Amino acid sequence: MSENKASSVEIHKLKKELEFLESKKGKGTELVSLYIPPNKAISDVVAQMRQEHSQAMNIKSARTRKNVQSALEVIMQRLKIFKKPPERGLVLLVGTIPHGTKDRMEIYVVEPPEQIQTYIYHCNSQFLIEPLKEMLAVKGSFGLLLVDRSEATIGLVRGKRIETLKKMTSNVPRKHGRGGQSQRRFERLIEIAAHEYFKRVGEQASKIFLSIPDLRGVIIGGPGPTKEFFIEEEYLHYEIENKILEIINTSYTDEFGLTEVVEKASGVFEELEINKEKKLVQRFLREVVKDYGLAAYGINEVRELIKSGAVDTVLFSEDVESFRIQIVCSSCDYQIEKTVKDIKMFQVELNNMPCPNCGEKALAIDSFKSTLEELEEVASTTNTNIEIISNETEEGQQLKAFGGIGALLRFRQK
């Protein structure tokens, strides 16, 4: 995998980490966020941190001044281990977080999902995570238009989702067997009705697609020659015509047709995660129904099969994540482990939870490990791939029926 492209596992873990980091708040403007592009010299960054450390002497609040300077000192210490930033750059989030009556310095080193373009130094009461969230946002959409003489469907592919935006019916009358002038007159009426229908479809599709700022292209589909006629007669706005990437024969012009056109336009969507996921889950489903198919599911069975080297790829639903967390009290020696599904929600609960040992509201999450990280550690020893499957697709919903964790096997154990 290219260093400049994050895997589905990295992206999934970063999403979870950002949810956790959003709950972190300082008492003052003392949480430091530092974004370092890959082409930025570490020595220059350290020099600026020294300068910021000196300028922090002007902060009126003694507490805020102390915490900002401490954060900057931690950052300078951390930067010493880097000769240069990683391929995609580096994000450091450092600051003092209150936990009941105690404060604790927290340090997060984040590798971004794509290359950082701009150097940022930011100091506030919360960590600056918006640039990371923007990197995770889906970039680029593809318009879908299915059309024949009876109906049309306008859709959109964005990331892993296929959305139906508009459905239209034509009400164009069918041809009949009358002869002579009556037949010719009726055929003219049919063609006028068809023209008005195609005009409506073109206007609606153009209006919708022109309103999408990140539209990368349009795929036209449908049964028979109607779609080619529709394009040749220029019913679409010229800007949309210029974005047509492919014309696909489909059996349907409804929601089924939208899925069909995405599957058939493999050249266009080859690099999109939606097709990669479809192929993996469909392969899993084919294998799992066989008597001795090369598929397995369930966390315990999959874990053991990974250890034995039998698993080629783990399919992990993003909707079934859980975390094993270590909770500590900063006022006494109390600590405990607990499994939770939502770290962000639990962090909020924990802030108001008294310590069972000393009664102080000083409990904090010291460390955590997800089910995914647990599987990753095992998989790294057996050259096993892990793919995150979205819950927004039909295939993702099918995987959830198997507990959200499946495996494609290299061989079947006896």
Order of alpha helices (4+ residues) and beta strands (2+ residues): alpha-beta-alpha-alpha-beta-beta-beta-alpha-beta-beta-beta-alpha-beta-alpha-alpha-beta-alpha-alpha-alpha-beta-alpha-beta-beta-beta-alpha-beta-alpha-beta-alpha-beta
